[in-house]
Amino acid sequence: MDNDRDANDVEMNNGNDMHNEEEEEDLDDYTPIDQFTDDDIREMEFESEQKVVEFYEMYAEYHGFAVRKDFKECDIEGNIVRRQLVCNRKGI
């Protein structure tokens, strides 16, 4: 993650990571990270675990802390069905 950016400039898309052919249309899907509500975040869906981690790392950085991976639950096929991210100081 690029720590040289001002946290107020961090923007994320709405979680679907879909890209249109026209760059200006892509911007319609972006919301400044400080404008996400709790409900917005609960309703987000991500394409991969990596996309989830990237979002929460940026979200945490904006709010002044860092996250790390914790609990993981998989289905019988080994697919992650739930992943818990926690403050990186949890348990210290």
MOPAC internal coordinates of N, CA, C and O (Angstrom, degrees):
PM7 1SCF
backbone

  N    0.0000 0     0.00 0     0.00 0    0    0    0
  C    1.4377 1     0.00 0     0.00 0    1    0    0
  C    1.5160 1   108.48 1     0.00 0    2    1    0
  O    1.2310 1   120.17 1   -38.91 1    3    2    1
  N    1.3134 1   117.29 1   141.09 1    3    2    1
  C    1.4526 1   123.44 1  -177.20 1    5    3    2
  C    1.5158 1   109.72 1   -84.18 1    6    5    3
  O    1.2310 1   120.12 1   -74.88 1    7    6    5
  N    1.3267 1   117.37 1   105.12 1    7    6    5
  C    1.4514 1   121.78 1  -178.17 1    9    7    6
  C    1.5084 1   112.97 1   -82.40 1   10    9    7
  O    1.2310 1   119.38 1   178.26 1   11   10    9
  N    1.3430 1   118.80 1    -1.74 1   11   10    9
  C    1.4508 1   121.90 1   179.68 1   13   11   10
  C    1.5214 1   112.04 1   -80.38 1   14   13   11
  O    1.2310 1   119.77 1   168.39 1   15   14   13
  N    1.3178 1   118.04 1   -11.61 1   15   14   13
  C    1.4592 1   120.99 1  -178.97 1   17   15   14
  C    1.5133 1   110.36 1   -78.74 1   18   17   15
  O    1.2310 1   120.56 1   -30.08 1   19   18   17
  N    1.3148 1   116.54 1   149.92 1   19   18   17
  C    1.4495 1   122.74 1   170.92 1   21   19   18
  C    1.5241 1   106.69 1   -74.56 1   22   21   19
  O    1.2310 1   120.10 1   -49.59 1   23   22   21
  N    1.3277 1   117.41 1   130.41 1   23   22   21
  C    1.4650 1   120.71 1  -176.78 1   25   23   22
  C    1.5211 1   111.75 1   -59.08 1   26   25   23
  O    1.2310 1   119.36 1   152.39 1   27   26   25
  N    1.3291 1   118.83 1   -27.61 1   27   26   25
  C    1.4582 1   120.78 1   178.68 1   29   27   26
  C    1.5201 1   111.93 1   -68.89 1   30   29   27
  O    1.2310 1   119.76 1   160.91 1   31   30   29
  N    1.3184 1   118.07 1   -19.09 1   31   30   29
  C    1.4511 1   121.93 1  -179.61 1   33   31   30
  C    1.5246 1   112.70 1   -89.90 1   34   33   31
  O    1.2310 1   119.80 1   175.58 1   35   34   33
  N    1.3328 1   117.98 1    -4.42 1   35   34   33
  C    1.4602 1   121.37 1  -177.57 1   37   35   34
  C    1.5173 1   109.01 1   -71.43 1   38   37   35
  O    1.2310 1   120.89 1   -50.72 1   39   38   37
  N    1.3127 1   115.90 1   129.28 1   39   38   37
  C    1.4523 1   121.76 1   176.14 1   41   39   38
  C    1.5197 1   108.60 1  -131.52 1   42   41   39
  O    1.2310 1   120.93 1   -32.33 1   43   42   41
  N    1.3067 1   115.83 1   147.67 1   43   42   41
  C    1.4563 1   121.59 1   176.40 1   45   43   42
  C    1.5143 1   108.05 1  -129.99 1   46   45   43
  O    1.2310 1   120.90 1   -23.68 1   47   46   45
  N    1.3326 1   115.89 1   156.32 1   47   46   45
  C    1.4548 1   117.25 1   174.54 1   49   47   46
  C    1.5186 1   108.08 1   -83.04 1   50   49   47
  O    1.2310 1   120.51 1     1.51 1   51   50   49
  N    1.3119 1   116.64 1  -178.49 1   51   50   49
  C    1.4521 1   120.27 1  -174.42 1   53   51   50
  C    1.5212 1   113.27 1   -77.62 1   54   53   51
  O    1.2310 1   119.28 1  -166.89 1   55   54   53
  N    1.3125 1   118.97 1    13.11 1   55   54   53
  C    1.4492 1   122.12 1   174.43 1   57   55   54
  C    1.5082 1   114.60 1   100.55 1   58   57   55
  O    1.2310 1   119.50 1   166.51 1   59   58   57
  N    1.3193 1   118.55 1   -13.49 1   59   58   57
  C    1.4569 1   118.56 1  -176.92 1   61   59   58
  C    1.5174 1   112.57 1   -86.76 1   62   61   59
  O    1.2310 1   119.47 1   166.71 1   63   62   61
  N    1.3094 1   118.61 1   -13.29 1   63   62   61
  C    1.4632 1   125.00 1   176.89 1   65   63   62
  C    1.5298 1   112.23 1    50.05 1   66   65   63
  O    1.2310 1   120.11 1  -146.78 1   67   66   65
  N    1.3251 1   117.39 1    33.22 1   67   66   65
  C    1.4559 1   121.09 1   176.32 1   69   67   66
  C    1.5208 1   108.49 1   -89.33 1   70   69   67
  O    1.2310 1   120.61 1   -39.90 1   71   70   69
  N    1.3025 1   116.43 1   140.10 1   71   70   69
  C    1.4527 1   120.96 1  -178.78 1   73   71   70
  C    1.5208 1   109.31 1  -119.70 1   74   73   71
  O    1.2310 1   121.49 1   -49.10 1   75   74   73
  N    1.3269 1   114.75 1   130.90 1   75   74   73
  C    1.4568 1   120.64 1   176.26 1   77   75   74
  C    1.5142 1   109.16 1   -89.40 1   78   77   75
  O    1.2310 1   120.88 1   -15.52 1   79   78   77
  N    1.3219 1   115.93 1   164.48 1   79   78   77
  C    1.4571 1   119.76 1   179.66 1   81   79   78
  C    1.5203 1   111.23 1   -68.88 1   82   81   79
  O    1.2310 1   120.02 1   147.45 1   83   82   81
  N    1.3006 1   117.57 1   -32.55 1   83   82   81
  C    1.4618 1   121.50 1  -178.45 1   85   83   82
  C    1.5225 1   109.11 1   -94.16 1   86   85   83
  O    1.2310 1   120.40 1   -55.49 1   87   86   85
  N    1.3220 1   116.84 1   124.51 1   87   86   85
  C    1.4620 1   121.18 1  -177.18 1   89   87   86
  C    1.5151 1   111.88 1   -59.01 1   90   89   87
  O    1.2310 1   119.48 1   141.65 1   91   90   89
  N    1.3275 1   118.60 1   -38.35 1   91   90   89
  C    1.4545 1   120.09 1  -178.26 1   93   91   90
  C    1.5207 1   111.50 1   -65.74 1   94   93   91
  O    1.2310 1   119.43 1   150.79 1   95   94   93
  N    1.3355 1   118.70 1   -29.21 1   95   94   93
  C    1.4567 1   120.46 1   175.99 1   97   95   94
  C    1.5192 1   110.70 1   -69.69 1   98   97   95
  O    1.2310 1   119.86 1   147.03 1   99   98   97
  N    1.3408 1   117.88 1   -32.97 1   99   98   97
  C    1.4638 1   121.38 1   177.16 1  101   99   98
  C    1.5189 1   110.86 1   -58.01 1  102  101   99
  O    1.2310 1   120.34 1   142.27 1  103  102  101
  N    1.3072 1   116.95 1   -37.73 1  103  102  101
  C    1.4544 1   120.75 1  -176.02 1  105  103  102
  C    1.5188 1   112.21 1   -65.64 1  106  105  103
  O    1.2310 1   119.68 1   157.60 1  107  106  105
  N    1.3247 1   118.22 1   -22.40 1  107  106  105
  C    1.4576 1   121.13 1   178.07 1  109  107  106
  C    1.5258 1   111.65 1   -65.54 1  110  109  107
  O    1.2310 1   119.60 1   154.90 1  111  110  109
  N    1.3316 1   118.36 1   -25.10 1  111  110  109
  C    1.4589 1   122.69 1  -178.14 1  113  111  110
  C    1.5245 1   112.96 1   -87.19 1  114  113  111
  O    1.2310 1   119.33 1   176.32 1  115  114  113
  N    1.3156 1   118.87 1    -3.68 1  115  114  113
  C    1.4589 1   121.59 1  -174.05 1  117  115  114
  C    1.5189 1   111.92 1   -96.16 1  118  117  115
  O    1.2310 1   121.48 1   -38.66 1  119  118  117
  N    1.3298 1   114.77 1   141.34 1  119  118  117
  C    1.4514 1   122.90 1   177.36 1  121  119  118
  C    1.5179 1   107.74 1  -129.81 1  122  121  119
  O    1.2310 1   119.67 1   -46.93 1  123  122  121
  N    1.3325 1   118.24 1   133.07 1  123  122  121
  C    1.4714 1   118.94 1   175.14 1  125  123  122
  C    1.5274 1   109.66 1   -58.49 1  126  125  123
  O    1.2310 1   120.57 1   -40.77 1  127  126  125
  N    1.3030 1   116.51 1   139.23 1  127  126  125
  C    1.4679 1   120.86 1  -173.01 1  129  127  126
  C    1.5275 1   112.34 1   -61.07 1  130  129  127
  O    1.2310 1   119.83 1   152.71 1  131  130  129
  N    1.3287 1   117.92 1   -27.29 1  131  130  129
  C    1.4616 1   119.93 1   179.90 1  133  131  130
  C    1.5266 1   112.44 1   -78.10 1  134  133  131
  O    1.2310 1   119.38 1   176.34 1  135  134  133
  N    1.3204 1   118.79 1    -3.66 1  135  134  133
  C    1.4613 1   121.68 1   179.64 1  137  135  134
  C    1.5289 1   113.24 1  -102.75 1  138  137  135
  O    1.2310 1   119.57 1   178.51 1  139  138  137
  N    1.3332 1   118.43 1    -1.49 1  139  138  137
  C    1.4587 1   120.78 1   176.80 1  141  139  138
  C    1.5203 1   109.60 1   -71.14 1  142  141  139
  O    1.2310 1   120.36 1   -46.06 1  143  142  141
  N    1.3315 1   116.92 1   133.94 1  143  142  141
  C    1.4590 1   121.19 1   173.25 1  145  143  142
  C    1.5269 1   108.25 1   -93.49 1  146  145  143
  O    1.2310 1   120.72 1   -12.74 1  147  146  145
  N    1.3364 1   116.24 1   167.26 1  147  146  145
  C    1.4651 1   119.98 1   176.23 1  149  147  146
  C    1.5300 1   110.56 1   -57.74 1  150  149  147
  O    1.2310 1   120.43 1   138.62 1  151  150  149
  N    1.3339 1   116.78 1   -41.38 1  151  150  149
  C    1.4678 1   120.31 1   179.25 1  153  151  150
  C    1.5259 1   111.43 1   -64.05 1  154  153  151
  O    1.2310 1   120.22 1   139.46 1  155  154  153
  N    1.3412 1   117.19 1   -40.54 1  155  154  153
  C    1.4691 1   120.19 1   177.12 1  157  155  154
  C    1.5251 1   110.41 1   -56.73 1  158  157  155
  O    1.2310 1   120.75 1   134.57 1  159  158  157
  N    1.3169 1   116.18 1   -45.43 1  159  158  157
  C    1.4654 1   120.90 1  -176.89 1  161  159  158
  C    1.5225 1   110.84 1   -67.83 1  162  161  159
  O    1.2310 1   119.92 1   137.76 1  163  162  161
  N    1.3319 1   117.75 1   -42.24 1  163  162  161
  C    1.4705 1   120.84 1   178.95 1  165  163  162
  C    1.5294 1   112.13 1   -61.24 1  166  165  163
  O    1.2310 1   120.25 1   148.43 1  167  166  165
  N    1.3214 1   117.13 1   -31.57 1  167  166  165
  C    1.4635 1   121.40 1  -176.98 1  169  167  166
  C    1.5265 1   113.54 1   -86.72 1  170  169  167
  O    1.2310 1   119.80 1   174.55 1  171  170  169
  N    1.3171 1   117.99 1    -5.45 1  171  170  169
  C    1.4617 1   120.70 1  -177.31 1  173  171  170
  C    1.5236 1   111.37 1   -68.09 1  174  173  171
  O    1.2310 1   121.16 1   -35.69 1  175  174  173
  N    1.3191 1   115.38 1   144.31 1  175  174  173
  C    1.4567 1   122.57 1   172.75 1  177  175  174
  C    1.5149 1   107.07 1  -126.22 1  178  177  175
  O    1.2310 1   120.80 1   -37.86 1  179  178  177
  N    1.3237 1   116.07 1   142.14 1  179  178  177
  C    1.4548 1   121.77 1  -175.65 1  181  179  178
  C    1.5203 1   110.02 1  -122.70 1  182  181  179
  O    1.2310 1   120.99 1   -27.44 1  183  182  181
  N    1.3286 1   115.71 1   152.56 1  183  182  181
  C    1.4629 1   121.43 1   179.97 1  185  183  182
  C    1.5201 1   112.79 1   -75.38 1  186  185  183
  O    1.2310 1   120.24 1   154.93 1  187  186  185
  N    1.3252 1   117.14 1   -25.07 1  187  186  185
  C    1.4602 1   119.69 1  -175.74 1  189  187  186
  C    1.5223 1   109.93 1  -155.67 1  190  189  187
  O    1.2310 1   121.47 1   -15.07 1  191  190  189
  N    1.3261 1   114.80 1   164.93 1  191  190  189
  C    1.4577 1   120.06 1   175.44 1  193  191  190
  C    1.5265 1   110.15 1   -60.96 1  194  193  191
  O    1.2310 1   120.28 1   141.82 1  195  194  193
  N    1.3159 1   117.07 1   -38.18 1  195  194  193
  C    1.4641 1   120.84 1  -179.49 1  197  195  194
  C    1.5268 1   111.25 1   -60.76 1  198  197  195
  O    1.2310 1   119.81 1   140.25 1  199  198  197
  N    1.3337 1   117.97 1   -39.75 1  199  198  197
  C    1.4685 1   121.38 1   178.36 1  201  199  198
  C    1.5267 1   110.70 1   -64.69 1  202  201  199
  O    1.2310 1   120.50 1   142.18 1  203  202  201
  N    1.3291 1   116.64 1   -37.82 1  203  202  201
  C    1.4663 1   120.91 1   177.12 1  205  203  202
  C    1.5227 1   109.83 1   -62.53 1  206  205  203
  O    1.2310 1   120.93 1   130.21 1  207  206  205
  N    1.3188 1   115.83 1   -49.79 1  207  206  205
  C    1.4652 1   120.95 1  -178.48 1  209  207  206
  C    1.5265 1   110.39 1   -60.40 1  210  209  207
  O    1.2310 1   119.96 1   136.09 1  211  210  209
  N    1.3324 1   117.68 1   -43.91 1  211  210  209
  C    1.4668 1   120.86 1   179.16 1  213  211  210
  C    1.5275 1   111.15 1   -59.62 1  214  213  211
  O    1.2310 1   120.30 1   135.68 1  215  214  213
  N    1.3402 1   117.03 1   -44.32 1  215  214  213
  C    1.4606 1   120.15 1   179.52 1  217  215  214
  C    1.5255 1   110.72 1   -61.60 1  218  217  215
  O    1.2310 1   120.46 1   129.05 1  219  218  217
  N    1.3463 1   116.73 1   -50.95 1  219  218  217
  C    1.4591 1   119.15 1  -175.59 1  221  219  218
  C    1.5245 1   112.62 1   -69.81 1  222  221  219
  O    1.2310 1   119.49 1   152.27 1  223  222  221
  N    1.3241 1   118.58 1   -27.73 1  223  222  221
  C    1.4676 1   119.78 1   173.34 1  225  223  222
  C    1.5217 1   110.24 1   -64.67 1  226  225  223
  O    1.2310 1   120.07 1   136.92 1  227  226  225
  N    1.3322 1   117.47 1   -43.08 1  227  226  225
  C    1.4676 1   120.30 1   177.76 1  229  227  226
  C    1.5220 1   111.42 1   -68.00 1  230  229  227
  O    1.2310 1   120.48 1   137.83 1  231  230  229
  N    1.3327 1   116.70 1   -42.17 1  231  230  229
  C    1.4603 1   121.46 1   179.02 1  233  231  230
  C    1.5291 1   110.18 1   -60.88 1  234  233  231
  O    1.2310 1   120.69 1   134.05 1  235  234  233
  N    1.3263 1   116.28 1   -45.95 1  235  234  233
  C    1.4637 1   120.88 1   179.79 1  237  235  234
  C    1.5235 1   110.97 1   -64.13 1  238  237  235
  O    1.2310 1   120.32 1   136.44 1  239  238  237
  N    1.3263 1   117.00 1   -43.56 1  239  238  237
  C    1.4651 1   120.46 1   179.38 1  241  239  238
  C    1.5261 1   110.48 1   -59.58 1  242  241  239
  O    1.2310 1   120.14 1   137.75 1  243  242  241
  N    1.3180 1   117.34 1   -42.25 1  243  242  241
  C    1.4645 1   121.35 1   178.82 1  245  243  242
  C    1.5259 1   110.74 1   -59.80 1  246  245  243
  O    1.2310 1   120.80 1   142.48 1  247  246  245
  N    1.3484 1   116.07 1   -37.52 1  247  246  245
  C    1.4615 1   120.93 1  -177.76 1  249  247  246
  C    1.5320 1   113.30 1   -92.00 1  250  249  247
  O    1.2310 1   119.88 1  -174.85 1  251  250  249
  N    1.3304 1   117.84 1     5.15 1  251  250  249
  C    1.4580 1   121.01 1   171.26 1  253  251  250
  C    1.5164 1   116.78 1    89.42 1  254  253  251
  O    1.2310 1   119.68 1  -158.26 1  255  254  253
  N    1.3094 1   118.22 1    21.74 1  255  254  253
  C    1.4620 1   119.66 1   175.80 1  257  255  254
  C    1.5187 1   109.01 1  -142.74 1  258  257  255
  O    1.2310 1   120.45 1     0.11 1  259  258  257
  N    1.3088 1   116.75 1  -179.89 1  259  258  257
  C    1.4643 1   121.97 1   179.36 1  261  259  258
  C    1.5205 1   108.67 1  -127.25 1  262  261  259
  O    1.2310 1   120.64 1   -21.37 1  263  262  261
  N    1.3238 1   116.37 1   158.63 1  263  262  261
  C    1.4627 1   121.34 1  -179.76 1  265  263  262
  C    1.5184 1   110.34 1  -120.62 1  266  265  263
  O    1.2310 1   121.89 1   -18.79 1  267  266  265
  N    1.3317 1   113.99 1   161.21 1  267  266  265
  C    1.4588 1   120.91 1   173.23 1  269  267  266
  C    1.5223 1   107.80 1  -143.35 1  270  269  267
  O    1.2310 1   121.08 1   -19.90 1  271  270  269
  N    1.3363 1   115.53 1   160.10 1  271  270  269
  C    1.4593 1   120.68 1   178.81 1  273  271  270
  C    1.5216 1   109.25 1   -74.21 1  274  273  271
  O    1.2310 1   120.88 1   -38.02 1  275  274  273
  N    1.3291 1   115.93 1   141.98 1  275  274  273
  C    1.4592 1   121.91 1   177.90 1  277  275  274
  C    1.5288 1   107.66 1  -129.59 1  278  277  275
  O    1.2310 1   119.58 1    59.45 1  279  278  277
  N    1.2966 1   118.41 1  -120.55 1  279  278  277
  C    1.4579 1   124.78 1  -176.06 1  281  279  278
  C    1.5273 1   112.28 1   -59.51 1  282  281  279
  O    1.2310 1   121.05 1   -37.63 1  283  282  281
  N    1.3374 1   115.59 1   142.37 1  283  282  281
  C    1.4663 1   121.81 1   175.46 1  285  283  282
  C    1.5216 1   108.13 1  -137.47 1  286  285  283
  O    1.2310 1   120.61 1   -44.38 1  287  286  285
  N    1.3339 1   116.44 1   135.62 1  287  286  285
  C    1.4598 1   121.93 1   176.00 1  289  287  286
  C    1.5251 1   108.26 1  -121.71 1  290  289  287
  O    1.2310 1   120.90 1   -48.71 1  291  290  289
  N    1.3372 1   115.89 1   131.29 1  291  290  289
  C    1.4676 1   121.22 1  -178.54 1  293  291  290
  C    1.5267 1   110.15 1  -118.17 1  294  293  291
  O    1.2310 1   120.97 1   -25.71 1  295  294  293
  N    1.3347 1   115.75 1   154.29 1  295  294  293
  C    1.4606 1   119.92 1   173.45 1  297  295  294
  C    1.5303 1   108.75 1   -80.78 1  298  297  295
  O    1.2310 1   120.18 1     1.85 1  299  298  297
  N    1.3364 1   117.25 1  -178.15 1  299  298  297
  C    1.4663 1   120.03 1  -175.70 1  301  299  298
  C    1.5215 1   112.99 1   -66.66 1  302  301  299
  O    1.2310 1   120.43 1   162.53 1  303  302  301
  N    1.3334 1   116.79 1   -17.47 1  303  302  301
  C    1.4640 1   120.73 1   178.22 1  305  303  302
  C    1.5257 1   112.44 1   -92.14 1  306  305  303
  O    1.2310 1   120.52 1  -179.28 1  307  306  305
  N    1.3289 1   116.61 1     0.72 1  307  306  305
  C    1.4566 1   120.15 1   178.58 1  309  307  306
  C    1.5188 1   114.90 1    89.43 1  310  309  307
  O    1.2310 1   119.85 1  -175.95 1  311  310  309
  N    1.3343 1   117.89 1     4.05 1  311  310  309
  C    1.4606 1   121.42 1   177.68 1  313  311  310
  C    1.5238 1   110.08 1   -78.58 1  314  313  311
  O    1.2310 1   120.47 1   -44.18 1  315  314  313
  N    1.3083 1   116.71 1   135.82 1  315  314  313
  C    1.4621 1   120.41 1   178.53 1  317  315  314
  C    1.5218 1   108.42 1   -69.92 1  318  317  315
  O    1.2310 1   120.83 1   -55.66 1  319  318  317
  N    1.3279 1   116.01 1   124.34 1  319  318  317
  C    1.4596 1   120.72 1   177.06 1  321  319  318
  C    1.5202 1   111.32 1  -108.35 1  322  321  319
  O    1.2310 1   120.63 1   162.95 1  323  322  321
  N    1.3277 1   116.40 1   -17.05 1  323  322  321
  C    1.4615 1   120.76 1   176.73 1  325  323  322
  C    1.5140 1   108.53 1  -154.94 1  326  325  323
  O    1.2310 1   120.91 1   -42.69 1  327  326  325
  N    1.3148 1   115.86 1   137.31 1  327  326  325
  C    1.4666 1   122.04 1   178.62 1  329  327  326
  C    1.5235 1   107.04 1  -136.25 1  330  329  327
  O    1.2310 1   120.41 1   -47.85 1  331  330  329
  N    1.3130 1   116.83 1   132.15 1  331  330  329
  C    1.4561 1   120.91 1   178.08 1  333  331  330
  C    1.5199 1   109.37 1  -106.15 1  334  333  331
  O    1.2310 1   121.03 1   -53.72 1  335  334  333
  N    1.3202 1   115.63 1   126.28 1  335  334  333
  C    1.4604 1   122.25 1   172.39 1  337  335  334
  C    1.5178 1   106.78 1  -106.01 1  338  337  335
  O    1.2310 1   120.62 1   -40.70 1  339  338  337
  N    1.3106 1   116.41 1   139.30 1  339  338  337
  C    1.4634 1   120.85 1  -177.88 1  341  339  338
  C    1.5214 1   109.54 1  -131.00 1  342  341  339
  O    1.2310 1   121.04 1   -15.26 1  343  342  341
  N    1.3247 1   115.61 1   164.74 1  343  342  341
  C    1.4598 1   120.84 1   173.13 1  345  343  342
  C    1.5214 1   107.63 1   -56.57 1  346  345  343
  O    1.2310 1   120.27 1   -41.37 1  347  346  345
  N    1.3147 1   117.10 1   138.63 1  347  346  345
  C    1.4629 1   119.73 1  -175.84 1  349  347  346
  C    1.5237 1   112.84 1   -65.40 1  350  349  347
  O    1.2310 1   119.61 1   168.25 1  351  350  349
  N    1.3199 1   118.35 1   -11.75 1  351  350  349
  C    1.4684 1   120.83 1   178.44 1  353  351  350
  C    1.5248 1   112.66 1   -98.41 1  354  353  351
  O    1.2310 1   119.74 1  -176.98 1  355  354  353
  N    1.3159 1   118.11 1     3.02 1  355  354  353
  C    1.4628 1   121.03 1   179.13 1  357  355  354
  C    1.5234 1   109.13 1   -58.59 1  358  357  355
  O    1.2310 1   120.89 1   -50.29 1  359  358  357
  N    1.3174 1   115.90 1   129.71 1  359  358  357
  C    1.4533 1   120.87 1   177.16 1  361  359  358
  C    1.5133 1   114.89 1    84.95 1  362  361  359
  O    1.2310 1   120.16 1  -179.52 1  363  362  361
  N    1.3234 1   117.30 1     0.48 1  363  362  361
  C    1.4785 1   119.77 1  -179.67 1  365  363  362
  C    1.5049 1   109.54 1   -93.02 1  366  365  363
  O    1.2310 1   120.10 1   180.00 1  367  366  365

